[in-house]
Amino acid sequence: MKDCESIESDLADALLGSIEVDELTAAREHVAVCAVCRDELVNAAGAVAQALLADVDLSVEAPAGLKARLLDRARGTSQQRPGVRYHEGGLLIVRGASVPWRETGMPGLRWRPLSSGRTDDRTMAVFQLDAGATVPQHRHDGVEELFLLTGTLLVQGVPMNSGDYCRADFGSMHAPITAITDCEFLMSSEPIAFV
């Protein structure tokens, strides 16, 4: 952990957004435990805010959600999704193990969404399907790609093993998918409709 002297220049850089990720992490850790530097950061943030807002018309309505995001940042919390390590300039890096598993509503099937952007219509996720569980027959409203990481799946009567790949084109439909063993698979898809 950095000391107060070495953190001083990092505080200004952090306020201006011109600090490297590892330095920012060290600065956050230090400010979390050092009341003197935390007070200095708050005072510096106030001065920067005043300078930045000097020519701003504050009577203009801010975009919805902006106040909540700014307050979260000021409190040190974030609305950023769990596992997101970096998301800037069109690049997303996610630590998959940090994304919590979610229930799908189907017995034995859980998922860990890695990406689902507002600007694209694709989703990338890791799924777990328990041995004996089944995904019902469904129609593909877009291309669906599945890469089996572990286990054995039965798809259209064909056993798939670790390392196997399956692609379902737009409009295609297949029989229920059954897990012969516990499975984990990576799936990239557009929306699907279960029937």
C-alpha positions, 0 to 999 in steps of 0.5 A: 500500500502506498504512503501519504507522500507517494499518493499525493500526485495520484489523487489529482490524476485520479480526479482528472481520470488520467491515472493507470488502473493499478495506480488507481487501485492503490490510491483507492485502497490508501484513501479507504484507510487514511482519513487525511488523504480522504479529506484531501481528496474530497477538498480537491474534488470540490475545487475541481468540480467548481472549476469544471462547473464554472461555465455550466448552466445548472438549470439544464435537466441532467440525463436520467440516472446520472445523479445516482451514478455520480453519487455511487461513484462519490460513495465508492460504490458502482453500478458496474456489473460484477466481474467487469474488470475494464469497460471503456472505448468499446473493450470489455474485460470480464473476470467470469468467476466473479460473475454470480450464477443466475437461475434461468427458471428451468430446473438444473440450468444456471447461467453466468452472463458475460456480456449483453450490450445495449448496442448489440443483439448478441449475448455471451454467457456460460451455462451449467446444466445438471446431469439429467436436466433438459432444455426444452425444444425451442426455435432460434430467432437468431444464430446460437453457438454453443461450445461445450467446456465440460461434460456430455450433452445430447443434442438432436440425438447426437452426443456432444463431448468437451470441446465440441461445437454446435451452431443453430442457424436463424429459424432452426429448431431442435429437439430438447437438449439433455445433459448426460453428465453435469455440463458447462458450456459457453454460448453466444446467441441472439434471443431464443423463444422456448416452446 
